[in-house]
Amino acid sequence: GPFPVDGDKVKVHYILHTIEGKLLQSSYELNQTFDFVLGTSEIIQGWEEAIRLMQKGSKATIIVPSKLAYGSRDRSKDIPPYSPLVFDLELVDIE
């Protein structure tokens, strides 16, 4: 399938885990894709970089270092500052 480029609206399914393997979120459980426009900094930089390398319909597991995730920001008790994150991604559609 095609690769997305900046300005494309993409639809992604994801599962978020801590580096230790604790499940934090899943769009599959919500039965709803996460939709955003690529290249507009709506999401963490690690996703921006990974999604650009994926073709429509592909799946990938990525480990996002803290500097490409939330860095020094405290997101929750499960995502303290400087936390690497693990995502299972599926690029469902490109518009």
MIGULUM-695782 format. One record per atom (N, C-alpha, C, CB): x, y, z; residue number from 0; residue in one letter. Coordinates in nm, 3 decimals. Atoms other than C-alpha are relative to their C-alpha. Last residue first. Glycine has a CB too. Example, Ala and Ser with C-alpha at 12.3 -4.5 7.8 and 13.67 -1.06 7.14 Angstrom:
2
[atom [-0.082, -0.119, -0.006], 1, 'S'];
[atom [1.367, -0.106, 0.714], 1, 'S'];
[atom [-0.077, 0.109, 0.073], 1, 'S'];
[atom [0.041, 0.046, -0.142], 1, 'S'];
[atom [0.089, -0.119, 0.000], 0, 'A'];
[atom [1.230, -0.450, 0.780], 0, 'A'];
[atom [0.090, 0.120, 0.000], 0, 'A'];
[atom [-0.099, 0.003, 0.125], 0, 'A'];
***
This chain:
95
[atom [0.095, -0.082, 0.079], 94, 'E'];
[atom [-0.701, 1.002, 0.341], 94, 'E'];
[atom [0.070, 0.121, -0.055], 94, 'E'];
[atom [-0.121, 0.042, 0.084], 94, 'E'];
[atom [-0.061, -0.130, 0.033], 93, 'I'];
[atom [-0.475, 0.721, 0.465], 93, 'I'];
[atom [-0.100, 0.075, -0.086], 93, 'I'];
[atom [0.140, -0.017, -0.074], 93, 'I'];
[atom [0.040, -0.073, 0.120], 92, 'D'];
[atom [-0.622, 0.413, 0.633], 92, 'D'];
[atom [0.076, 0.131, -0.012], 92, 'D'];
[atom [-0.151, 0.027, 0.001], 92, 'D'];
[atom [0.125, 0.050, 0.058], 91, 'V'];
[atom [-0.563, 0.138, 0.889], 91, 'V'];
[atom [-0.033, 0.070, -0.130], 91, 'V'];
[atom [-0.115, 0.019, 0.098], 91, 'V'];
[atom [0.042, -0.112, 0.085], 90, 'L'];
[atom [-0.201, 0.201, 0.984], 90, 'L'];
[atom [-0.120, -0.049, -0.083], 90, 'L'];
[atom [0.120, 0.050, -0.093], 90, 'L'];
[atom [0.055, 0.048, 0.126], 89, 'E'];
[atom [-0.169, -0.055, 1.264], 89, 'E'];
[atom [-0.048, 0.121, -0.078], 89, 'E'];
[atom [-0.118, -0.103, 0.023], 89, 'E'];
[atom [0.072, -0.091, 0.090], 88, 'L'];
[atom [0.054, 0.027, 1.559], 88, 'L'];
[atom [-0.053, -0.076, -0.121], 88, 'L'];
[atom [0.091, 0.115, -0.045], 88, 'L'];
[atom [0.033, 0.083, 0.114], 87, 'D'];
[atom [0.173, -0.178, 1.858], 87, 'D'];
[atom [-0.089, 0.088, -0.087], 87, 'D'];
[atom [-0.072, -0.138, 0.041], 87, 'D'];
[atom [0.127, -0.005, 0.072], 86, 'F'];
[atom [0.326, 0.082, 2.085], 86, 'F'];
[atom [-0.005, -0.111, -0.104], 86, 'F'];
[atom [-0.019, 0.137, -0.067], 86, 'F'];
[atom [0.008, 0.104, 0.102], 85, 'V'];
[atom [0.596, 0.064, 2.351], 85, 'V'];
[atom [-0.139, 0.005, -0.062], 85, 'V'];
[atom [0.031, -0.142, 0.060], 85, 'V'];
[atom [0.132, 0.060, 0.021], 84, 'L'];
[atom [0.682, 0.373, 2.556], 84, 'L'];
[atom [0.008, -0.104, -0.111], 84, 'L'];
[atom [-0.105, 0.108, -0.034], 84, 'L'];
[atom [0.015, 0.053, 0.136], 83, 'P'];
[atom [1.006, 0.505, 2.705], 83, 'P'];
[atom [-0.136, -0.068, -0.009], 83, 'P'];
[atom [0.117, -0.100, -0.036], 83, 'P'];
[atom [0.043, 0.139, 0.022], 82, 'S'];
[atom [0.948, 0.704, 3.023], 82, 'S'];
[atom [0.005, -0.037, -0.148], 82, 'S'];
[atom [-0.141, -0.021, 0.054], 82, 'S'];
[atom [-0.109, 0.077, 0.062], 81, 'Y'];
[atom [1.151, 1.019, 3.092], 81, 'Y'];
[atom [-0.033, -0.147, -0.020], 81, 'Y'];
[atom [0.125, 0.012, 0.084], 81, 'Y'];
[atom [-0.099, -0.063, 0.088], 80, 'P'];
[atom [0.891, 1.175, 3.322], 80, 'P'];
[atom [0.107, -0.100, -0.046], 80, 'P'];
[atom [0.068, 0.118, 0.073], 80, 'P'];
[atom [-0.073, -0.108, -0.066], 79, 'P'];
[atom [0.630, 0.937, 3.468], 79, 'P'];
[atom [0.099, 0.065, -0.097], 79, 'P'];
[atom [0.075, -0.053, 0.126], 79, 'P'];
[atom [-0.093, -0.062, 0.095], 78, 'I'];
[atom [0.394, 0.741, 3.244], 78, 'I'];
[atom [0.068, 0.118, 0.069], 78, 'I'];
[atom [-0.073, 0.045, -0.131], 78, 'I'];
[atom [-0.061, 0.105, 0.081], 77, 'D'];
[atom [0.207, 0.494, 3.469], 77, 'D'];
[atom [0.098, 0.053, -0.104], 77, 'D'];
[atom [-0.108, -0.080, -0.070], 77, 'D'];
[atom [-0.081, 0.083, -0.090], 76, 'K'];
[atom [0.133, 0.754, 3.739], 76, 'K'];
[atom [0.070, -0.112, -0.077], 76, 'K'];
[atom [-0.088, -0.060, 0.111], 76, 'K'];
[atom [0.087, 0.073, -0.093], 75, 'S'];
[atom [0.027, 0.988, 3.462], 75, 'S'];
[atom [0.088, -0.081, 0.094], 75, 'S'];
[atom [-0.102, -0.093, -0.076], 75, 'S'];
[atom [0.131, 0.021, 0.062], 74, 'R'];
[atom [0.164, 1.220, 3.193], 74, 'R'];
[atom [-0.099, -0.068, 0.093], 74, 'R'];
[atom [0.017, -0.083, -0.125], 74, 'R'];
[atom [0.065, 0.105, -0.076], 73, 'D'];
[atom [0.464, 1.373, 3.376], 73, 'D'];
[atom [-0.140, -0.018, -0.056], 73, 'D'];
[atom [-0.004, 0.033, 0.154], 73, 'D'];
[atom [0.139, -0.021, -0.044], 72, 'R'];
[atom [0.654, 1.580, 3.122], 72, 'R'];
[atom [-0.055, -0.124, 0.071], 72, 'R'];
[atom [-0.089, 0.036, -0.121], 72, 'R'];
[atom [0.004, -0.029, -0.143], 71, 'S'];
[atom [1.035, 1.542, 3.112], 71, 'S'];
[atom [-0.141, 0.021, 0.054], 71, 'S'];
[atom [0.083, 0.123, 0.029], 71, 'S'];
[atom [-0.117, -0.061, -0.061], 70, 'G'];
[atom [1.033, 1.372, 2.773], 70, 'G'];
[atom [-0.015, 0.018, 0.149], 70, 'G'];
[atom [0.027, 0.132, -0.064], 70, 'G'];
[atom [0.041, -0.113, -0.083], 69, 'Y'];
[atom [0.678, 1.299, 2.652], 69, 'Y'];
[atom [0.116, 0.064, 0.076], 69, 'Y'];
[atom [-0.103, -0.046, 0.098], 69, 'Y'];
[atom [0.134, 0.019, -0.058], 68, 'A'];
[atom [0.753, 1.072, 2.355], 68, 'A'];
[atom [-0.034, 0.125, 0.081], 68, 'A'];
[atom [-0.005, -0.129, 0.092], 68, 'A'];
[atom [0.094, -0.003, 0.112], 67, 'L'];
[atom [1.048, 1.124, 2.118], 67, 'L'];
[atom [-0.143, -0.025, 0.046], 67, 'L'];
[atom [0.040, -0.103, -0.106], 67, 'L'];
[atom [-0.018, -0.128, 0.070], 66, 'K'];
[atom [1.283, 1.221, 2.406], 66, 'K'];
[atom [-0.089, 0.013, -0.123], 66, 'K'];
[atom [0.145, 0.015, -0.041], 66, 'K'];
[atom [0.070, -0.110, -0.065], 65, 'S'];
[atom [1.133, 0.937, 2.612], 65, 'S'];
[atom [0.014, 0.131, -0.075], 65, 'S'];
[atom [0.051, 0.018, 0.142], 65, 'S'];
[atom [-0.077, -0.054, -0.112], 64, 'P'];
[atom [1.245, 0.671, 2.367], 64, 'P'];
[atom [-0.069, 0.125, 0.055], 64, 'P'];
[atom [0.145, 0.033, -0.042], 64, 'P'];
[atom [-0.021, -0.143, 0.013], 63, 'V'];
[atom [0.966, 0.519, 2.157], 63, 'V'];
[atom [0.080, 0.048, 0.121], 63, 'V'];
[atom [-0.136, 0.077, -0.010], 63, 'V'];
[atom [-0.042, -0.043, -0.133], 62, 'I'];
[atom [0.976, 0.143, 2.117], 62, 'I'];
[atom [0.040, 0.146, -0.015], 62, 'I'];
[atom [0.118, -0.089, 0.059], 62, 'I'];
[atom [-0.107, -0.099, -0.013], 61, 'I'];
[atom [0.781, 0.049, 1.807], 61, 'I'];
[atom [0.028, 0.027, 0.147], 61, 'I'];
[atom [-0.037, 0.132, -0.073], 61, 'I'];
[atom [-0.022, -0.024, -0.142], 60, 'T'];
[atom [0.576, -0.255, 1.711], 60, 'T'];
[atom [0.118, 0.094, 0.011], 60, 'T'];
[atom [0.025, -0.134, 0.079], 60, 'T'];
[atom [-0.137, -0.010, -0.052], 59, 'A'];
[atom [0.456, -0.242, 1.355], 59, 'A'];
[atom [-0.005, 0.012, 0.151], 59, 'A'];
[atom [0.075, 0.120, -0.061], 59, 'A'];
[atom [-0.005, -0.001, -0.147], 58, 'K'];
[atom [0.149, -0.320, 1.145], 58, 'K'];
[atom [0.146, 0.006, 0.042], 58, 'K'];
[atom [-0.070, -0.126, 0.060], 58, 'K'];
[atom [-0.110, 0.067, -0.069], 57, 'S'];
[atom [0.082, -0.250, 0.778], 57, 'S'];
[atom [-0.012, 0.015, 0.151], 57, 'S'];
[atom [0.133, 0.057, -0.047], 57, 'S'];
[atom [0.027, 0.140, -0.028], 56, 'G'];
[atom [-0.252, -0.179, 0.610], 56, 'G'];
[atom [0.109, -0.070, 0.078], 56, 'G'];
[atom [-0.022, -0.071, -0.124], 56, 'G'];
[atom [0.140, 0.024, -0.035], 55, 'K'];
[atom [-0.142, 0.149, 0.451], 55, 'K'];
[atom [-0.021, -0.150, 0.018], 55, 'K'];
[atom [-0.096, 0.056, -0.109], 55, 'K'];
[atom [0.092, 0.000, 0.112], 54, 'Q'];
[atom [0.237, 0.150, 0.440], 54, 'Q'];
[atom [-0.142, -0.026, 0.051], 54, 'Q'];
[atom [0.040, -0.106, -0.106], 54, 'Q'];
[atom [0.096, 0.110, 0.012], 53, 'M'];
[atom [0.449, 0.246, 0.737], 53, 'M'];
[atom [-0.086, 0.016, -0.125], 53, 'M'];
[atom [-0.089, -0.008, 0.125], 53, 'M'];
[atom [-0.070, 0.118, 0.053], 52, 'L'];
[atom [0.765, 0.458, 0.739], 52, 'L'];
[atom [-0.093, -0.119, -0.023], 52, 'L'];
[atom [0.111, -0.040, 0.095], 52, 'L'];
[atom [-0.053, -0.033, 0.134], 51, 'R'];
[atom [0.582, 0.792, 0.780], 51, 'R'];
[atom [0.067, -0.120, -0.067], 51, 'R'];
[atom [0.100, 0.115, 0.010], 51, 'R'];
[atom [0.112, 0.007, 0.096], 50, 'I'];
[atom [0.387, 0.636, 1.069], 50, 'I'];
[atom [0.048, 0.032, -0.141], 50, 'I'];
[atom [-0.112, 0.098, 0.042], 50, 'I'];
[atom [0.037, 0.138, 0.032], 49, 'A'];
[atom [0.710, 0.570, 1.261], 49, 'A'];
[atom [-0.108, -0.009, -0.107], 49, 'A'];
[atom [-0.047, -0.071, 0.125], 49, 'A'];
[atom [-0.109, 0.066, 0.073], 48, 'E'];
[atom [0.849, 0.924, 1.248], 48, 'E'];
[atom [-0.040, -0.141, -0.043], 48, 'E'];
[atom [0.126, -0.005, 0.086], 48, 'E'];
[atom [-0.017, -0.069, 0.128], 47, 'E'];
[atom [0.523, 1.096, 1.344], 47, 'E'];
[atom [0.104, -0.073, -0.085], 47, 'E'];
[atom [0.044, 0.148, 0.023], 47, 'E'];
[atom [0.107, 0.045, 0.091], 46, 'W'];
[atom [0.460, 0.833, 1.613], 46, 'W'];
[atom [0.017, 0.064, -0.137], 46, 'W'];
[atom [-0.139, 0.033, 0.058], 46, 'W'];
[atom [-0.025, 0.140, 0.033], 45, 'G'];
[atom [0.796, 0.898, 1.777], 45, 'G'];
[atom [-0.104, -0.059, -0.093], 45, 'G'];
[atom [0.007, -0.082, 0.125], 45, 'G'];
[atom [-0.093, 0.006, 0.113], 44, 'Q'];
[atom [0.734, 1.273, 1.755], 44, 'Q'];
[atom [0.031, -0.143, -0.042], 44, 'Q'];
[atom [0.128, 0.072, 0.037], 44, 'Q'];
[atom [-0.141, 0.004, -0.038], 43, 'I'];
[atom [0.432, 1.247, 1.984], 43, 'I'];
[atom [0.089, -0.020, -0.124], 43, 'I'];
[atom [0.025, -0.112, 0.104], 43, 'I'];
[atom [-0.035, 0.121, -0.073], 42, 'I'];
[atom [0.099, 1.348, 1.834], 42, 'I'];
[atom [0.148, 0.004, 0.036], 42, 'I'];
[atom [-0.032, -0.127, -0.085], 42, 'I'];
[atom [0.114, 0.034, -0.085], 41, 'E'];
[atom [-0.072, 1.661, 1.702], 41, 'E'];
[atom [0.034, -0.115, 0.093], 41, 'E'];
[atom [-0.122, -0.035, -0.084], 41, 'E'];
[atom [-0.042, 0.010, -0.141], 40, 'S'];
[atom [0.265, 1.782, 1.569], 40, 'S'];
[atom [-0.117, -0.021, 0.096], 40, 'S'];
[atom [0.075, 0.126, 0.040], 40, 'S'];
[atom [0.052, -0.119, -0.067], 39, 'T'];
[atom [0.107, 1.882, 1.235], 39, 'T'];
[atom [0.033, 0.002, 0.149], 39, 'T'];
[atom [-0.149, 0.010, -0.019], 39, 'T'];
[atom [-0.085, -0.117, 0.021], 38, 'G'];
[atom [0.307, 1.646, 1.014], 38, 'G'];
[atom [-0.047, 0.126, 0.068], 38, 'G'];
[atom [0.013, 0.026, -0.143], 38, 'G'];
[atom [-0.144, 0.021, -0.013], 37, 'L'];
[atom [0.046, 1.374, 0.982], 37, 'L'];
[atom [0.075, 0.130, -0.028], 37, 'L'];
[atom [0.046, -0.111, -0.097], 37, 'L'];
[atom [-0.067, -0.046, 0.122], 36, 'V'];
[atom [-0.315, 1.479, 1.031], 36, 'V'];
[atom [0.150, -0.010, 0.023], 36, 'V'];
[atom [-0.043, 0.146, -0.039], 36, 'V'];
[atom [-0.073, -0.125, -0.011], 35, 'F'];
[atom [-0.486, 1.273, 1.301], 35, 'F'];
[atom [0.061, 0.034, -0.135], 35, 'F'];
[atom [0.109, -0.008, 0.110], 35, 'F'];
[atom [-0.017, -0.070, 0.127], 34, 'D'];
[atom [-0.727, 0.984, 1.355], 34, 'D'];
[atom [0.072, 0.132, 0.023], 34, 'D'];
[atom [-0.136, 0.025, -0.068], 34, 'D'];
[atom [-0.049, -0.132, -0.039], 33, 'F'];
[atom [-0.712, 0.733, 1.642], 33, 'F'];
[atom [0.035, 0.070, -0.130], 33, 'F'];
[atom [0.125, -0.008, 0.100], 33, 'F'];
[atom [-0.135, -0.038, 0.038], 32, 'T'];
[atom [-0.925, 0.438, 1.534], 32, 'T'];
[atom [0.034, 0.137, 0.058], 32, 'T'];
[atom [0.016, 0.001, -0.153], 32, 'T'];
[atom [-0.007, -0.127, 0.072], 31, 'Q'];
[atom [-1.232, 0.334, 1.730], 31, 'Q'];
[atom [0.145, 0.032, -0.033], 31, 'Q'];
[atom [-0.064, 0.115, 0.083], 31, 'Q'];
[atom [0.056, 0.024, 0.134], 30, 'N'];
[atom [-1.340, -0.002, 1.870], 30, 'N'];
[atom [-0.005, 0.128, -0.082], 30, 'N'];
[atom [-0.141, -0.060, 0.012], 30, 'N'];
[atom [0.099, -0.106, 0.021], 29, 'L'];
[atom [-1.263, 0.130, 2.220], 29, 'L'];
[atom [-0.074, -0.017, -0.132], 29, 'L'];
[atom [0.067, 0.137, 0.005], 29, 'L'];
[atom [0.101, 0.017, -0.105], 28, 'E'];
[atom [-1.087, -0.198, 2.303], 28, 'E'];
[atom [-0.111, 0.103, -0.013], 28, 'E'];
[atom [0.065, 0.009, 0.139], 28, 'E'];
[atom [0.081, 0.117, 0.036], 27, 'Y'];
[atom [-0.909, -0.179, 1.966], 27, 'Y'];
[atom [-0.111, -0.021, 0.103], 27, 'Y'];
[atom [0.088, -0.127, -0.011], 27, 'Y'];
[atom [0.109, -0.049, 0.084], 26, 'S'];
[atom [-0.794, 0.174, 2.050], 26, 'S'];
[atom [-0.089, -0.115, -0.045], 26, 'S'];
[atom [0.056, 0.076, -0.122], 26, 'S'];
[atom [0.016, 0.072, 0.126], 25, 'S'];
[atom [-0.591, 0.024, 2.333], 25, 'S'];
[atom [-0.119, 0.058, -0.076], 25, 'S'];
[atom [-0.020, -0.151, 0.025], 25, 'S'];
[atom [0.112, -0.043, 0.084], 24, 'Q'];
[atom [-0.448, 0.194, 2.639], 24, 'Q'];
[atom [-0.006, -0.087, -0.125], 24, 'Q'];
[atom [0.014, 0.151, -0.040], 24, 'Q'];
[atom [0.054, -0.129, -0.045], 23, 'L'];
[atom [-0.215, 0.125, 2.933], 23, 'L'];
[atom [-0.123, 0.043, -0.078], 23, 'L'];
[atom [0.107, 0.106, -0.012], 23, 'L'];
[atom [0.093, -0.058, 0.096], 22, 'L'];
[atom [-0.112, -0.242, 2.910], 22, 'L'];
[atom [-0.058, 0.129, 0.056], 22, 'L'];
[atom [-0.112, -0.101, -0.035], 22, 'L'];
[atom [0.134, -0.028, -0.053], 21, 'K'];
[atom [0.184, -0.312, 3.141], 21, 'K'];
[atom [-0.086, 0.068, -0.107], 21, 'K'];
[atom [0.008, 0.090, 0.126], 21, 'K'];
[atom [0.104, 0.084, 0.057], 20, 'G'];
[atom [0.478, -0.461, 2.950], 20, 'G'];
[atom [-0.140, 0.024, 0.051], 20, 'G'];
[atom [0.033, -0.139, 0.022], 20, 'G'];
[atom [0.009, 0.122, -0.081], 19, 'E'];
[atom [0.775, -0.330, 3.150], 19, 'E'];
[atom [-0.111, -0.094, -0.049], 19, 'E'];
[atom [-0.024, 0.035, 0.146], 19, 'E'];
[atom [-0.116, 0.080, 0.038], 18, 'I'];
[atom [0.846, -0.074, 2.875], 18, 'I'];
[atom [0.002, -0.132, 0.077], 18, 'I'];
[atom [0.130, 0.079, 0.025], 18, 'I'];
[atom [-0.122, -0.051, -0.061], 17, 'T'];
[atom [0.494, 0.051, 2.938], 17, 'T'];
[atom [0.114, -0.089, -0.047], 17, 'T'];
[atom [-0.009, 0.003, 0.158], 17, 'T'];
[atom [-0.053, 0.072, -0.115], 16, 'H'];
[atom [0.237, -0.060, 2.687], 16, 'H'];
[atom [0.112, 0.082, 0.062], 16, 'H'];
[atom [0.050, -0.142, -0.041], 16, 'H'];
[atom [-0.109, -0.064, -0.074], 15, 'L'];
[atom [0.019, 0.125, 2.437], 15, 'L'];
[atom [0.035, -0.083, 0.122], 15, 'L'];
[atom [-0.038, 0.144, 0.041], 15, 'L'];
[atom [-0.003, 0.053, -0.135], 14, 'I'];
[atom [-0.196, -0.060, 2.183], 14, 'I'];
[atom [0.123, 0.060, 0.065], 14, 'I'];
[atom [0.002, -0.159, 0.002], 14, 'I'];
[atom [-0.121, 0.011, -0.081], 13, 'Y'];
[atom [-0.277, 0.124, 1.864], 13, 'Y'];
[atom [-0.027, -0.072, 0.130], 13, 'Y'];
[atom [0.058, 0.138, 0.028], 13, 'Y'];
[atom [0.032, 0.075, -0.121], 12, 'H'];
[atom [-0.518, 0.149, 1.574], 12, 'H'];
[atom [0.130, -0.016, 0.076], 12, 'H'];
[atom [-0.067, -0.140, -0.033], 12, 'H'];
[atom [-0.092, 0.095, -0.062], 11, 'V'];
[atom [-0.438, 0.427, 1.332], 11, 'V'];
[atom [-0.069, -0.073, 0.115], 11, 'V'];
[atom [0.128, 0.071, 0.049], 11, 'V'];
[atom [0.080, 0.070, -0.101], 10, 'K'];
[atom [-0.636, 0.637, 1.088], 10, 'K'];
[atom [0.084, -0.114, 0.051], 10, 'K'];
[atom [-0.138, -0.051, -0.060], 10, 'K'];
[atom [-0.020, 0.143, -0.016], 9, 'V'];
[atom [-0.431, 0.887, 0.889], 9, 'V'];
[atom [-0.089, -0.053, 0.112], 9, 'V'];
[atom [0.148, -0.031, 0.030], 9, 'V'];
[atom [0.071, 0.045, -0.120], 8, 'K'];
[atom [-0.518, 1.230, 0.753], 8, 'K'];
[atom [0.018, -0.151, 0.007], 8, 'K'];
[atom [-0.154, 0.041, -0.001], 8, 'K'];
[atom [0.099, 0.107, 0.012], 7, 'D'];
[atom [-0.250, 1.324, 0.503], 7, 'D'];
[atom [-0.067, -0.023, 0.134], 7, 'D'];
[atom [0.065, -0.130, -0.051], 7, 'D'];
[atom [0.125, -0.055, 0.049], 6, 'G'];
[atom [-0.083, 1.665, 0.539], 6, 'G'];
[atom [-0.107, -0.105, -0.019], 6, 'G'];
[atom [0.023, 0.072, -0.129], 6, 'G'];
[atom [0.050, -0.111, -0.079], 5, 'D'];
[atom [0.267, 1.523, 0.573], 5, 'D'];
[atom [-0.123, 0.060, -0.065], 5, 'D'];
[atom [0.108, 0.107, 0.019], 5, 'D'];
[atom [-0.088, -0.117, 0.002], 4, 'V'];
[atom [0.300, 1.205, 0.374], 4, 'V'];
[atom [-0.063, 0.109, 0.085], 4, 'V'];
[atom [0.025, 0.050, -0.146], 4, 'V'];
[atom [0.058, -0.132, -0.026], 3, 'P'];
[atom [0.149, 0.858, 0.414], 3, 'P'];
[atom [0.107, 0.109, -0.007], 3, 'P'];
[atom [-0.069, 0.003, 0.137], 3, 'P'];
[atom [-0.054, -0.059, -0.122], 2, 'F'];
[atom [0.301, 0.552, 0.242], 2, 'F'];
[atom [-0.067, 0.136, 0.022], 2, 'F'];
[atom [0.156, 0.016, -0.009], 2, 'F'];
[atom [-0.073, -0.126, 0.004], 1, 'P'];
[atom [0.095, 0.366, -0.017], 1, 'P'];
[atom [0.053, 0.040, 0.138], 1, 'P'];
[atom [-0.090, 0.111, -0.055], 1, 'P'];
[atom [0.080, -0.119, 0.000], 0, 'G'];
[atom [0.000, 0.000, 0.000], 0, 'G'];
[atom [0.085, 0.126, 0.000], 0, 'G'];
[atom [-0.092, -0.001, 0.118], 0, 'G'];
***
